[in-house]
Amino acid sequence: MFVVATAGHVDHGKSTVVRALTGMEPDRWAEERRRGMTIDLGFAWTTLPSGGTVAFVDVPGHERFVPNMLAGVGPVPAALIVVAADEGWMPQSAEHLAALDALGVAYGLLAVTRADLADPGPATAHARAEIAATSLGAVEAVAVSGLTGAGLPELRTALERLAARLPPPMVDDPVRLWVDRSFTVRGSGTVVTGTLGAGRLRVGDELELAGIDEPVRVRGLHALGEARSEAAAVARVAVNLRGTPRDRLGRGDALLTPGRFHRSDLVDVRLTGDPAADLPATLTLHVGSAAVPVRVRPLGPDTVRLRLARPLPLLVGDRALLRDPGRHHVSGGVRVLDVAPPPLARRGAAAARAQVLAELDGQPDLAGELRRRRLVRASALIRMGVPAHAAPVAGDWLADPAHWRRLGDQLTEEVARYAREHPLEPGMPADALRQRLALPDRVLVEALVRPPLRIHAGRVGAAGADALPEPVARAVQRVRAEYGDRPFRAPEADHLVDLGLGPREIGAAVRAGALLRLADNVVLLPDALDGAVRVLAGLPQPFTLSAARQALDTTRRVAVPLLELLDRRGVTRRLPDDARIVVT
């Protein structure tokens, strides 16, 4: 199947041509048939001589219904432009063509209708000249008459040639189905329709509905009026959603592959059409089947920042158009450059941003995104439409290689500075280092640590950083020399100071395992604990605090916290009468 949208001035015979080609009535509403004028989108299809199928999205031609026209054209890859031979090129012909050009539609066909009423030559020549100056370029033209049927076989053949020129559908891409109609079917529930431009849908698939966090599930699929278990791009589809109320979605919403789209209300874009400086402050952005008011902030001559009235699932490279509904004027097309742009908070930020955008072409570029963002999650890039085929530096974090090297150098410098300022500490706290380097995740700190640095107990320092500074090491050695034969005696507080062990020095020695802290200003040599267990195990069980103190040849100041530490470690157990036993 390939899908084509009609375009052209009101009453030039768009619906008549579709009706003649398909034998189907594209005007769905009684009001449309009564007035003989298309108001909303119509849908029909037919089989071509080769056996292929073409589906038509028939759009209204009146200027009052241009938003409806744009909702139908937005997701469609090709256009059938209709011009009447007896009236020629008209205002809505020009506006519809401007819309196709703004959206970057590159494939089309010209049908000159009412060839039985006037010579189609002049209208054909004028229309082809207008079309040639747009993204459509040179198009094939066929003169037809809906009344007599003349030219319809040639138009069918031309449609086949158009279908053959279209690029192959991207069936492996994520689904973004822009909803152009939603309704309720008795016994089935909510049904939405749209043009599936990429990807594949299956019954049972779970999708996201843009704008809400709740998942939706595909209960049933229809294409060309028949039930399907699967539908692949490009196709017109009707999707029956399980358990989704009709009032939860409508035209302009989108069904999405979960986790593959970034919903943004702030985007930077490049313009084609009116210069940025000439745009009004508010316009309407048309993308897919959505029409959303936006506020416009010019950045450069052809770049602007758009703030959307509601978030949309946009990707880098998306095509859309800006329209001034008050003036019925297409201001121009836009190419999405960035769906997650940085804030412009400082003086001169807008000018600097314009310089960055001047280098972008709307093509997803992994190296460029990493250079600009420095650090970014792979999942975030994928939701922006940027392939993330690079090895992560940690978790799913990707980094610009040059920035990653600079961070590594900065980490080394910060750790060295911290060591100079805090010589008694065994390294810089990893969380403090993360803040100093402005890193979004602690796992990045850990990934940046390289020999001779190491991370241990939440601190980053040189390998062997648990070795004591020389003054502290000398003080500990003095303790060992003085108390080595009295391992359960603890120096008094004033004597610790005399030995060169103040609170900071004691803390460094304890962290390095050179001293054992029992309580404030009560420290022993680290092997005292094992020695105490051996002594206590030799006592008659159970034993009292007094018996333990005498056996250890120590004071109550040491014995109480020492036994409490052994209790906590499960080496001894305190009994109800305050006696203890050694647990073997």
C-alpha positions as CSV (number, residue, x, y, z in Angstrom):
1,M,0.0,0.0,0.0
2,F,1.1,3.6,-0.6
3,V,-0.7,6.6,0.7
4,V,-1.3,9.9,-1.1
5,A,-3.1,13.1,0.0
6,T,-5.0,15.3,-2.3
7,A,-4.3,19.1,-2.4
8,G,-5.9,21.9,-4.3
9,H,-8.4,24.8,-4.4
10,V,-11.9,24.3,-3.3
11,D,-14.3,22.9,-5.9
12,H,-11.6,21.8,-8.3
13,G,-12.7,18.2,-8.1
14,K,-10.4,16.5,-5.6
15,S,-13.2,14.3,-4.2
16,T,-14.6,13.7,-7.7
17,V,-11.3,12.3,-8.9
18,V,-10.9,10.1,-5.8
19,R,-14.5,8.9,-6.2
20,A,-13.9,8.1,-9.9
21,L,-10.7,6.2,-9.1
22,T,-12.0,4.2,-6.2
23,G,-15.7,3.9,-6.5
24,M,-15.9,5.0,-2.9
25,E,-17.4,8.1,-1.3
26,P,-14.7,10.0,0.5
27,D,-17.0,12.6,2.0
28,R,-18.1,11.0,5.2
29,W,-20.6,13.7,6.5
30,A,-24.1,14.3,5.3
31,E,-23.3,18.0,5.4
32,E,-20.4,17.5,3.0
33,R,-22.6,15.6,0.5
34,R,-25.4,18.2,0.8
35,R,-23.1,21.1,0.2
36,G,-21.0,19.3,-2.4
37,M,-17.9,20.5,-0.5
38,T,-15.4,18.6,1.6
39,I,-15.1,19.9,5.1
40,D,-13.1,17.2,6.9
41,L,-10.7,14.5,5.9
42,G,-12.0,11.7,3.7
43,F,-10.5,8.3,3.1
44,A,-10.7,5.8,0.1
45,W,-8.6,3.3,-1.6
46,T,-8.3,1.3,-4.9
47,T,-6.3,-1.4,-6.5
48,L,-3.9,-0.3,-9.2
49,P,-3.4,-2.3,-12.5
50,S,-0.2,-3.9,-11.1
51,G,-2.1,-5.2,-8.1
52,G,-0.8,-2.7,-5.6
53,T,-3.0,-0.5,-3.5
54,V,-3.2,3.2,-3.2
55,A,-5.0,4.8,-0.3
56,F,-6.2,8.4,-0.5
57,V,-6.5,11.0,2.2
58,D,-8.9,13.5,0.6
59,V,-8.6,17.0,2.1
60,P,-10.8,20.0,2.1
61,G,-9.9,22.9,-0.2
62,H,-11.7,25.8,1.4
63,E,-9.4,28.3,3.3
64,R,-11.6,27.9,6.4
65,F,-10.6,24.2,6.6
66,V,-6.9,24.5,6.1
67,P,-6.1,23.1,9.6
68,N,-8.1,20.0,8.6
69,M,-6.1,19.8,5.3
70,L,-2.8,20.0,7.2
71,A,-3.9,17.3,9.6
72,G,-4.3,14.9,6.6
73,V,-1.2,15.9,4.7
74,G,1.2,16.0,7.7
75,P,2.0,12.3,7.9
76,V,1.6,11.4,4.2
77,P,4.7,10.9,1.9
78,A,3.1,11.9,-1.4
79,A,0.5,14.4,-2.8
80,L,-1.9,14.4,-5.7
81,I,-2.3,18.1,-6.6
82,V,-5.6,18.9,-8.4
83,V,-6.1,22.0,-10.5
84,A,-9.3,22.6,-12.6
85,A,-8.6,23.3,-16.3
86,D,-11.4,25.9,-16.5
87,E,-10.2,27.9,-13.5
88,G,-6.5,27.3,-13.4
89,W,-4.2,28.2,-10.5
90,M,-6.1,29.7,-7.5
91,P,-5.3,31.0,-4.0
92,Q,-5.9,27.7,-2.2
93,S,-3.8,26.0,-4.8
94,A,-1.0,28.3,-3.8
95,E,-1.5,27.8,0.0
96,H,-1.8,24.0,-0.3
97,L,1.4,24.0,-2.4
98,A,3.1,26.2,0.2
99,A,2.1,23.8,2.9
100,L,3.5,20.8,1.0
101,D,6.7,22.6,0.4
102,A,7.0,23.7,4.0
103,L,6.6,20.0,5.1
104,G,9.2,18.9,2.6
105,V,6.9,16.6,0.6
106,A,9.1,15.5,-2.3
107,Y,6.8,13.2,-4.3
108,G,3.7,14.2,-6.2
109,L,1.6,14.1,-9.2
110,L,-0.6,16.8,-10.9
111,A,-4.1,16.0,-12.0
112,V,-5.7,18.7,-14.2
113,T,-9.5,18.1,-13.9
114,R,-12.5,19.2,-16.0
115,A,-10.5,18.6,-19.1
116,D,-13.8,18.2,-20.9
117,L,-14.7,21.9,-20.1
118,A,-11.5,23.7,-21.2
119,D,-8.1,23.1,-22.8
120,P,-6.0,21.7,-20.0
121,G,-2.7,23.0,-21.5
122,P,-2.6,26.5,-19.9
123,A,-3.6,25.3,-16.5
124,T,-1.1,22.4,-16.7
125,A,1.8,24.7,-17.7
126,H,1.1,27.2,-15.0
127,A,0.6,24.6,-12.3
128,R,3.8,22.7,-13.2
129,A,5.8,25.9,-13.1
130,E,4.5,26.7,-9.6
131,I,5.2,23.2,-8.4
132,A,8.7,23.0,-9.9
133,A,9.9,25.8,-7.6
134,T,9.0,23.7,-4.5
135,S,10.3,20.6,-2.8
136,L,8.2,18.6,-5.2
137,G,10.2,19.7,-8.2
138,A,9.2,18.5,-11.7
139,V,6.0,16.4,-11.5
140,E,4.1,14.3,-14.0
141,A,0.8,15.8,-15.1
142,V,-2.3,14.0,-16.3
143,A,-5.5,15.6,-17.7
144,V,-8.7,14.0,-16.6
145,S,-12.4,14.3,-16.5
146,G,-14.4,13.0,-13.6
147,L,-17.6,13.3,-15.7
148,T,-16.5,11.4,-18.8
149,G,-13.8,9.2,-17.3
150,A,-11.2,10.5,-19.8
151,G,-7.6,10.3,-18.5
152,L,-8.4,8.0,-15.5
153,P,-6.5,5.0,-16.9
154,E,-3.5,7.3,-17.5
155,L,-3.9,8.7,-14.0
156,R,-3.8,5.1,-12.5
157,T,-0.7,4.3,-14.4
158,A,0.9,7.6,-13.3
159,L,0.1,6.7,-9.7
160,E,1.9,3.4,-10.1
161,R,5.0,5.3,-11.4
162,L,4.7,7.6,-8.4
163,A,4.5,4.7,-6.0
164,A,7.6,3.1,-7.6
165,R,9.6,6.3,-6.9
166,L,8.8,6.4,-3.2
167,P,11.6,5.4,-0.8
168,P,11.2,2.0,0.9
169,P,9.2,2.2,4.1
170,M,11.1,2.2,7.4
171,V,9.2,-0.8,8.9
172,D,11.8,-1.3,11.6
173,D,11.6,2.2,13.0
174,P,9.5,3.0,16.1
175,V,5.8,3.7,15.6
176,R,4.5,7.3,15.8
177,L,0.9,7.1,14.6
178,W,-0.6,10.6,14.4
179,V,-4.3,10.3,15.1
180,D,-6.5,12.1,12.6
181,R,-9.8,10.6,13.7
182,S,-11.2,8.9,16.8
183,F,-14.6,7.4,17.4
184,T,-16.4,4.7,19.3
185,V,-17.7,1.4,17.8
186,R,-20.4,-0.3,19.8
187,G,-19.0,-3.5,21.3
188,S,-15.4,-2.6,20.4
189,G,-14.7,0.6,22.2
190,T,-12.4,3.4,21.0
191,V,-11.0,3.4,17.5
192,V,-8.4,5.8,16.1
193,T,-7.2,6.2,12.5
194,G,-4.1,7.6,11.0
195,T,-1.3,7.1,8.4
196,L,1.3,4.7,9.7
197,G,4.4,6.4,8.2
198,A,7.0,4.1,9.8
199,G,7.2,1.0,12.0
200,R,4.9,-2.0,12.4
201,L,1.8,-2.5,14.5
202,R,0.5,-5.8,15.8
203,V,-2.6,-6.8,17.8
204,G,-1.6,-7.0,21.4
205,D,1.1,-4.3,21.2
206,E,1.5,-2.0,24.1
207,L,1.9,1.7,23.1
208,E,2.2,5.1,24.8
209,L,-0.4,7.8,24.2
210,A,1.4,11.1,23.9
211,G,0.4,13.4,26.7
212,I,-0.4,10.8,29.3
213,D,1.7,8.3,31.2
214,E,-0.6,5.4,31.0
215,P,0.0,2.6,28.4
216,V,-2.6,1.6,25.9
217,R,-3.0,-1.8,24.2
218,V,-3.9,-2.6,20.6
219,R,-7.1,-4.7,20.7
220,G,-7.6,-4.9,17.0
221,L,-6.3,-3.5,13.7
222,H,-8.0,-2.7,10.4
223,A,-6.5,-1.7,7.1
224,L,-8.5,-1.1,3.8
225,G,-11.6,-2.2,5.7
226,E,-10.3,-5.6,6.7
227,A,-9.2,-6.9,10.1
228,R,-5.5,-7.5,10.3
229,S,-3.2,-9.1,12.9
230,E,-0.4,-6.8,11.8
231,A,0.1,-3.7,9.7
232,A,3.4,-2.3,8.4
233,A,4.3,1.1,7.1
234,V,3.2,2.8,4.9
235,A,-0.5,2.2,5.5
236,R,-3.8,3.7,6.5
237,V,-4.8,2.0,9.7
238,A,-7.7,1.9,12.2
239,V,-6.6,0.9,15.7
240,N,-9.0,-0.4,18.3
241,L,-7.6,0.4,21.8
242,R,-8.5,-1.7,24.8
243,G,-9.9,0.1,27.8
244,T,-9.2,3.6,26.5
245,P,-12.1,6.1,26.9
246,R,-13.0,8.0,23.8
247,D,-12.5,11.4,25.5
248,R,-8.8,10.6,26.3
249,L,-7.6,11.2,22.8
250,G,-8.4,12.9,19.5
251,R,-6.9,14.5,16.4
252,G,-3.4,15.6,17.1
253,D,-2.6,12.9,19.6
254,A,-0.1,10.2,18.8
255,L,0.4,6.5,19.5
256,L,4.0,5.8,20.2
257,T,6.5,2.9,20.7
258,P,7.2,3.1,24.4
259,G,10.5,4.8,25.4
260,R,11.4,6.0,21.9
261,F,10.1,9.6,21.8
262,H,11.0,12.7,23.8
263,R,7.9,14.8,24.4
264,S,9.0,18.4,24.3
265,D,7.4,21.8,24.7
266,L,10.6,23.7,23.8
267,V,12.4,23.1,20.5
268,D,15.0,25.0,18.3
269,V,14.2,24.9,14.6
270,R,15.5,26.2,11.3
271,L,13.0,28.1,9.1
272,T,12.3,28.0,5.4
273,G,10.1,30.9,4.3
274,D,9.6,34.2,6.2
275,P,12.8,35.5,8.0
276,A,12.8,34.9,11.7
277,A,12.7,38.6,12.4
278,D,9.5,39.0,10.5
279,L,7.5,36.3,12.4
280,P,4.8,37.4,14.8
281,A,5.3,36.4,18.4
282,T,2.6,33.7,18.3
283,L,1.8,31.2,15.5
284,T,0.4,27.7,15.1
285,L,2.8,24.8,14.6
286,H,1.4,22.0,12.4
287,V,3.2,18.7,12.7
288,G,1.7,15.3,11.9
289,S,-2.0,15.7,12.6
290,A,-1.4,18.2,15.5
291,A,-1.9,21.9,15.5
292,V,-0.4,23.6,18.5
293,P,-0.1,27.3,19.4
294,V,3.6,28.4,19.9
295,R,5.5,31.4,21.1
296,V,8.3,32.4,18.8
297,R,11.7,33.6,19.9
298,P,14.1,34.5,17.0
299,L,17.7,33.4,17.5
300,G,19.4,33.8,14.2
301,P,18.4,34.9,10.7
302,D,16.7,31.6,10.0
303,T,16.6,29.9,13.4
304,V,14.0,30.3,16.2
305,R,13.0,28.8,19.5
306,L,9.4,27.6,19.8
307,R,7.6,27.2,23.1
308,L,4.7,24.9,22.5
309,A,1.4,25.2,24.3
310,R,1.6,21.4,25.0
311,P,4.4,18.9,24.6
312,L,4.6,16.9,21.4
313,P,6.6,13.7,20.5
314,L,9.2,15.3,18.3
315,L,12.5,14.1,16.9
316,V,15.6,15.8,15.5
317,G,15.0,16.2,11.7
318,D,11.2,16.4,11.9
319,R,9.5,18.6,9.3
320,A,6.6,20.9,10.3
321,L,5.2,24.2,9.3
322,L,4.2,27.5,11.0
323,R,1.0,29.2,10.0
324,D,-0.6,32.5,11.0
325,P,-4.3,31.5,11.3
326,G,-5.3,35.2,11.6
327,R,-3.8,36.0,8.2
328,H,-4.5,32.6,6.6
329,H,-0.8,32.6,5.8
330,V,1.8,29.8,5.8
331,S,4.8,31.5,7.4
332,G,7.1,28.7,6.3
333,G,8.4,25.3,7.1
334,V,10.6,24.3,10.0
335,R,13.2,21.6,10.4
336,V,13.6,20.5,14.0
337,L,17.3,20.9,15.2
338,D,17.0,20.2,18.9
339,V,14.2,18.8,21.0
340,A,16.0,19.3,24.3
341,P,17.7,22.7,24.0
342,P,19.6,24.4,26.8
343,P,18.1,27.4,28.7
344,L,19.0,30.9,27.5
345,A,19.4,32.5,30.9
346,R,22.5,34.7,30.4
347,R,23.1,37.8,28.5
348,G,24.3,36.9,25.0
349,A,23.1,33.3,25.3
350,A,20.7,33.7,22.4
351,A,23.4,34.9,20.0
352,A,25.7,32.2,21.1
353,R,23.0,29.6,20.6
354,A,22.3,31.0,17.1
355,Q,25.9,30.3,16.2
356,V,25.6,26.7,17.4
357,L,22.4,26.2,15.4
358,A,24.0,27.6,12.3
359,E,26.2,24.5,12.2
360,L,23.2,22.1,12.4
361,D,21.4,20.6,9.4
362,G,18.7,18.7,11.2
363,Q,20.4,15.3,10.5
364,P,20.8,13.2,13.6
365,D,24.5,13.3,14.5
366,L,25.8,11.3,17.4
367,A,29.3,12.9,17.5
368,G,27.9,16.4,17.3
369,E,25.3,15.7,20.0
370,L,28.0,14.4,22.3
371,R,30.2,17.4,21.6
372,R,27.4,19.8,22.5
373,R,25.9,17.9,25.4
374,R,29.2,16.5,26.8
375,L,27.5,13.9,28.9
376,V,24.1,12.4,28.0
377,R,22.3,9.1,28.6
378,A,22.0,6.9,25.5
379,S,18.3,6.4,26.2
380,A,17.8,10.2,26.1
381,L,19.5,10.4,22.7
382,I,17.4,7.6,21.3
383,R,14.2,9.5,22.4
384,M,15.5,12.5,20.5
385,G,15.9,10.5,17.3
386,V,19.7,10.3,17.5
387,P,21.2,6.8,17.1
388,A,23.3,6.0,20.1
389,H,25.8,3.5,18.6
390,A,28.7,4.3,21.0
391,A,30.2,2.5,24.0
392,P,29.0,4.0,27.3
393,V,31.5,5.3,29.7
394,A,29.4,4.1,32.7
395,G,25.9,2.6,32.9
396,D,24.1,4.1,29.8
397,W,26.0,7.3,30.0
398,L,27.8,8.5,26.8
399,A,30.5,11.1,26.8
400,D,32.3,13.3,24.3
401,P,35.8,11.8,24.2
402,A,37.6,15.1,24.6
403,H,35.3,16.2,27.5
404,W,35.8,12.8,29.2
405,R,39.6,13.2,29.0
406,R,39.4,16.7,30.5
407,L,37.2,15.3,33.3
408,G,39.8,12.7,34.1
409,D,42.5,15.3,34.3
410,Q,40.3,17.5,36.5
411,L,39.5,14.6,38.8
412,T,43.2,14.0,39.3
413,E,43.9,17.7,40.1
414,E,40.9,17.9,42.5
415,V,42.0,14.8,44.4
416,A,45.6,16.1,44.7
417,R,44.3,19.5,45.9
418,Y,42.1,17.8,48.5
419,A,45.0,15.7,49.7
420,R,47.1,18.8,50.2
421,E,44.3,20.6,52.1
422,H,43.3,17.5,54.2
423,P,46.5,15.5,54.7
424,L,45.0,13.3,57.5
425,E,42.0,12.1,55.3
426,P,42.3,9.0,53.2
427,G,41.1,10.6,50.0
428,M,38.3,12.9,48.7
429,P,34.7,11.9,49.3
430,A,33.2,10.7,46.0
431,D,30.1,12.8,46.4
432,A,32.1,16.0,47.0
433,L,34.1,15.1,43.8
434,R,30.9,14.6,41.8
435,Q,29.7,18.1,42.8
436,R,33.1,19.7,42.1
437,L,33.1,18.2,38.6
438,A,29.4,19.0,38.1
439,L,28.7,15.3,37.2
440,P,25.0,14.2,37.2
441,D,25.7,10.7,38.5
442,R,28.1,9.2,41.0
443,V,28.8,6.3,38.8
444,L,30.6,8.7,36.5
445,V,33.1,9.5,39.3
446,E,33.8,5.8,39.7
447,A,34.3,5.4,36.0
448,L,36.8,8.3,35.9
449,V,39.1,6.8,38.6
450,R,42.2,5.4,37.0
451,P,45.5,4.2,38.6
452,P,47.4,5.4,40.6
453,L,44.1,6.6,42.1
454,R,41.5,4.2,43.5
455,I,38.1,4.5,45.2
456,H,37.7,2.9,48.6
457,A,35.0,3.3,51.2
458,G,33.4,6.1,49.2
459,R,36.6,8.1,48.9
460,V,39.0,8.7,46.0
461,G,42.7,8.8,46.7
462,A,46.1,7.5,45.7
463,A,46.6,3.7,46.0
464,G,48.0,3.2,49.4
465,A,46.3,6.4,50.6
466,D,45.4,4.5,53.8
467,A,49.2,4.8,54.8
468,L,49.5,7.3,57.6
469,P,51.2,10.7,57.2
470,E,54.7,10.5,58.8
471,P,53.8,12.6,62.0
472,V,50.9,10.3,62.7
473,A,52.8,7.2,62.0
474,R,55.6,8.3,64.5
475,A,52.9,8.9,67.1
476,V,51.4,5.5,66.7
477,Q,54.8,3.9,66.9
478,R,55.4,5.7,70.2
479,V,52.1,4.2,71.5
480,R,53.1,0.8,70.4
481,A,56.5,1.1,72.1
482,E,55.0,2.4,75.3
483,Y,52.0,0.1,75.5
484,G,53.1,-3.0,73.5
485,D,53.6,-5.0,76.7
486,R,50.4,-3.6,78.3
487,P,48.0,-4.0,75.3
488,F,44.8,-3.3,77.4
489,R,46.0,-0.1,78.9
490,A,44.9,3.1,77.1
491,P,46.7,6.4,77.2
492,E,44.9,9.2,79.0
493,A,43.6,12.2,76.9
494,D,46.4,14.5,77.9
495,H,49.0,11.9,77.2
496,L,47.6,11.3,73.7
497,V,48.2,15.0,73.0
498,D,51.7,14.6,74.3
499,L,52.2,11.7,71.9
500,G,51.0,13.9,69.0
501,L,47.6,12.3,68.7
502,G,44.8,15.0,68.6
503,P,41.3,14.2,67.4
504,R,42.2,14.5,63.7
505,E,45.3,12.4,64.0
506,I,43.4,9.7,66.0
507,G,40.7,9.7,63.3
508,A,43.3,9.2,60.6
509,A,45.0,6.4,62.5
510,V,41.6,4.7,63.2
511,R,40.6,4.9,59.5
512,A,44.0,3.4,58.5
513,G,43.5,0.6,61.0
514,A,46.6,1.6,63.1
515,L,44.5,2.2,66.2
516,L,41.3,0.8,67.7
517,R,38.8,3.4,69.0
518,L,36.7,2.1,71.9
519,A,35.2,5.5,73.0
520,D,36.1,9.2,72.8
521,N,39.8,9.4,73.7
522,V,39.9,5.7,74.5
523,V,42.1,3.9,72.0
524,L,44.1,0.7,71.9
525,L,46.4,-1.0,69.5
526,P,44.4,-2.8,66.8
527,D,45.5,-6.4,67.8
528,A,44.2,-5.8,71.3
529,L,40.8,-7.1,70.4
530,D,42.0,-10.6,69.5
531,G,44.2,-10.7,72.5
532,A,41.3,-9.8,74.8
533,V,39.2,-12.7,73.4
534,R,41.9,-15.2,74.1
535,V,42.3,-13.9,77.7
536,L,38.5,-13.9,78.4
537,A,38.0,-17.4,76.9
538,G,40.4,-18.7,79.5
539,L,38.3,-17.4,82.4
540,P,35.7,-19.6,84.2
541,Q,32.4,-19.0,82.3
542,P,30.4,-16.9,82.9
543,F,32.6,-14.1,84.1
544,T,31.9,-10.6,85.6
545,L,33.1,-7.2,84.5
546,S,35.4,-7.2,87.5
547,A,37.0,-10.5,86.6
548,A,37.5,-9.4,83.1
549,R,39.1,-6.1,84.2
550,Q,41.6,-8.0,86.5
551,A,42.4,-10.6,83.9
552,L,43.1,-8.0,81.2
553,D,45.1,-5.8,83.7
554,T,43.2,-2.7,82.7
555,T,40.9,-0.1,84.1
556,R,37.1,0.2,84.1
557,R,37.5,3.1,81.6
558,V,38.8,0.5,79.1
559,A,37.0,-2.7,80.2
560,V,33.4,-1.4,79.8
561,P,33.6,-0.1,76.2
562,L,35.8,-3.1,75.3
563,L,33.3,-5.6,76.5
564,E,30.4,-3.7,74.9
565,L,32.3,-3.8,71.6
566,L,32.7,-7.6,71.9
567,D,29.0,-7.8,72.7
568,R,28.1,-5.9,69.5
569,R,30.4,-8.2,67.4
570,G,28.8,-11.3,68.9
571,V,32.1,-12.5,70.5
572,T,30.6,-12.3,74.0
573,R,27.0,-12.4,75.2
574,R,25.7,-10.5,78.2
575,L,23.5,-12.5,80.6
576,P,20.6,-11.2,82.6
577,D,22.7,-10.9,85.8
578,D,25.3,-8.7,83.8
579,A,27.8,-11.6,83.7
580,R,29.1,-12.6,80.3
581,I,30.2,-15.7,78.4
582,V,32.5,-16.0,75.4
583,V,30.5,-17.3,72.4
584,T,32.4,-20.1,70.7
